[in-house]
Amino acid sequence: MTSDEYIFLYSKLSIDKIPLHIKDKIDSGDEFTEVEKQEILKIIRKEKMDSLS
């Protein structure tokens, strides 16, 4: 993930849009798996597209 994607995840993405298992990793500071990274990227892309509409 790029730094912009991390910034979006941590500062701009609404908490209710983040799946619980990923939120738990954010809260504990654990690393994301590749599958989780892909899931996060899908959410970020969708939110960015929604904000353009």
Backbone as ProteinMPNN parsed JSONL, in Angstrom:
{"seq_chain_A": "MTSDEYIFLYSKLSIDKIPLHIKDKIDSGDEFTEVEKQEILKIIRKEKMDSLS", "coords_chain_A": {"N_chain_A": [[0.837, -1.177, 0.0], [0.407, 2.256, -0.66], [1.739, 5.338, 0.714], [-0.218, 7.315, 0.58], [-2.522, 5.77, 0.525], [-2.421, 4.569, 3.05], [-2.688, 6.888, 4.609], [-5.259, 7.679, 3.868], [-6.705, 5.481, 4.864], [-6.188, 5.66, 7.659], [-6.96, 8.272, 8.342], [-9.055, 9.36, 6.828], [-11.003, 7.511, 6.163], [-14.134, 6.428, 7.103], [-14.901, 4.99, 10.231], [-16.919, 3.103, 10.383], [-16.816, 1.894, 7.939], [-14.732, 0.175, 7.906], [-13.868, -3.194, 8.139], [-14.348, -5.293, 11.008], [-12.263, -7.149, 11.727], [-10.071, -6.001, 10.501], [-10.012, -3.486, 11.674], [-9.39, -4.279, 14.282], [-6.722, -5.103, 13.904], [-5.585, -2.654, 13.203], [-5.947, -1.25, 15.595], [-4.341, -2.772, 17.312], [-1.899, -2.577, 16.121], [-0.856, -4.493, 14.472], [0.573, -6.113, 11.559], [-0.827, -6.089, 8.254], [-2.194, -8.815, 6.366], [-1.605, -9.994, 2.997], [-4.062, -10.502, 1.791], [-5.78, -8.996, 3.415], [-4.76, -6.447, 2.863], [-5.508, -6.198, 0.181], [-8.269, -6.222, 0.499], [-8.62, -3.852, 1.956], [-7.7, -1.997, 0.053], [-9.692, -2.265, -1.92], [-11.873, -1.203, -0.525], [-10.979, 1.429, -0.091], [-10.711, 2.339, -2.759], [-13.409, 2.189, -3.568], [-14.604, 4.045, -1.804], [-13.306, 6.403, -2.548], [-14.231, 6.645, -5.182], [-16.973, 6.921, -4.69], [-16.961, 9.364, -3.412], [-16.41, 11.06, -5.474], [-18.704, 11.129, -6.908]], "CA_chain_A": [[0.0, 0.0, 0.0], [1.17, 3.499, -0.726], [1.55, 6.215, 1.873], [-1.518, 7.96, 0.417], [-3.556, 4.8, 0.911], [-2.38, 4.478, 4.51], [-3.257, 8.14, 5.134], [-6.704, 7.598, 3.674], [-7.205, 4.478, 5.805], [-6.095, 6.082, 9.051], [-7.487, 9.592, 8.679], [-10.208, 9.806, 6.053], [-12.003, 6.455, 6.022], [-15.055, 6.34, 8.234], [-14.672, 3.771, 11.021], [-17.954, 2.104, 10.083], [-16.503, 1.285, 6.648], [-13.61, -0.741, 8.095], [-14.282, -4.457, 8.747], [-13.903, -5.445, 12.392], [-10.967, -7.832, 11.836], [-9.026, -5.053, 10.102], [-9.975, -2.482, 12.745], [-8.641, -4.886, 15.392], [-5.293, -5.045, 13.57], [-5.186, -1.249, 13.29], [-5.887, -0.921, 17.018], [-3.235, -3.468, 17.967], [-0.645, -2.269, 15.429], [-0.381, -5.661, 13.731], [0.722, -5.981, 10.109], [-1.898, -6.664, 7.456], [-1.845, -9.856, 5.407], [-1.835, -9.547, 1.619], [-5.509, -10.553, 1.565], [-6.341, -7.825, 4.091], [-4.358, -5.263, 2.097], [-6.366, -6.131, -1.0], [-9.597, -5.848, 0.987], [-8.544, -2.431, 2.296], [-7.587, -1.252, -1.202], [-11.02, -2.252, -2.533], [-12.696, -0.262, 0.249], [-10.471, 2.774, -0.367], [-11.095, 2.69, -4.133], [-14.852, 2.41, -3.592], [-14.898, 5.293, -1.102], [-12.831, 7.51, -3.378], [-15.151, 6.748, -6.312], [-18.224, 7.438, -4.142], [-16.797, 10.771, -3.082], [-16.384, 11.795, -6.735], [-20.066, 11.174, -7.463]], "C_chain_A": [[0.88, 1.237, 0.0], [0.921, 4.336, 0.528], [0.212, 6.942, 1.789], [-2.661, 7.043, 0.842], [-3.592, 4.615, 2.427], [-2.992, 5.728, 5.148], [-4.769, 8.118, 5.009], [-7.316, 6.634, 4.684], [-7.259, 5.023, 7.225], [-6.755, 7.425, 9.356], [-8.775, 9.973, 7.954], [-11.317, 8.772, 5.94], [-12.841, 6.356, 7.278], [-14.902, 4.988, 8.919], [-15.713, 2.7, 10.716], [-17.744, 1.419, 8.736], [-15.394, 0.238, 6.752], [-14.119, -2.023, 8.75], [-13.636, -4.642, 10.124], [-12.525, -6.096, 12.503], [-9.814, -6.918, 11.419], [-8.894, -3.956, 11.143], [-9.186, -3.006, 13.94], [-7.14, -4.838, 15.135], [-4.763, -3.616, 13.643], [-4.988, -0.874, 14.754], [-4.693, -1.561, 17.724], [-1.881, -3.194, 17.315], [-0.059, -3.439, 14.67], [-0.268, -5.352, 12.24], [-0.469, -6.624, 9.414], [-1.358, -7.79, 6.591], [-2.088, -9.3, 4.012], [-3.327, -9.531, 1.293], [-6.18, -9.34, 2.206], [-5.985, -6.539, 3.362], [-5.237, -5.105, 0.87], [-7.785, -5.719, -0.626], [-9.651, -4.352, 1.315], [-8.497, -1.586, 1.025], [-8.929, -1.175, -1.933], [-11.924, -1.237, -1.842], [-12.284, 1.171, -0.07], [-10.889, 3.219, -1.769], [-12.587, 3.008, -4.222], [-15.202, 3.746, -2.938], [-14.447, 6.504, -1.912], [-13.753, 7.726, -4.57], [-16.485, 7.34, -5.848], [-18.126, 8.928, -3.849], [-16.751, 11.654, -4.331], [-17.778, 11.967, -7.33], [-20.869, 12.311, -6.891]], "O_chain_A": [[1.961, 1.251, 0.589], [0.002, 4.062, 1.299], [-0.431, 7.165, 2.815], [-3.64, 7.487, 1.442], [-4.668, 4.516, 3.018], [-3.736, 5.624, 6.123], [-5.479, 8.497, 5.94], [-8.34, 6.944, 5.293], [-8.266, 4.864, 7.915], [-7.081, 7.696, 10.512], [-9.514, 10.834, 8.432], [-12.46, 9.125, 5.649], [-12.314, 6.216, 8.381], [-14.788, 3.959, 8.253], [-15.411, 1.508, 10.787], [-18.438, 0.45, 8.429], [-15.143, -0.499, 5.799], [-14.74, -1.959, 9.811], [-12.513, -4.195, 10.36], [-11.698, -5.643, 13.294], [-8.703, -7.051, 11.931], [-7.782, -3.538, 11.464], [-8.405, -2.27, 14.543], [-6.366, -4.561, 16.052], [-3.638, -3.385, 14.086], [-3.986, -0.255, 15.113], [-4.105, -0.964, 18.626], [-0.838, -3.533, 17.875], [1.102, -3.397, 14.263], [-0.928, -4.447, 11.727], [-1.05, -7.584, 9.92], [-0.215, -7.742, 6.136], [-2.71, -8.249, 3.861], [-3.797, -8.635, 0.593], [-7.056, -8.725, 1.599], [-6.816, -5.637, 3.254], [-5.666, -3.995, 0.553], [-8.427, -4.957, -1.348], [-10.624, -3.674, 0.983], [-9.182, -0.568, 0.934], [-9.265, -0.137, -2.503], [-12.655, -0.498, -2.502], [-13.137, 2.03, -0.295], [-11.364, 4.34, -1.952], [-12.983, 3.976, -4.871], [-16.017, 4.498, -3.472], [-15.141, 7.52, -1.95], [-14.032, 8.869, -4.934], [-17.063, 8.174, -6.544], [-19.097, 9.665, -4.019], [-17.02, 12.853, -4.258], [-18.001, 12.849, -8.16], [-22.033, 12.489, -7.252]]}, "name": "protein", "num_of_chains": 1, "seq": "MTSDEYIFLYSKLSIDKIPLHIKDKIDSGDEFTEVEKQEILKIIRKEKMDSLS"}
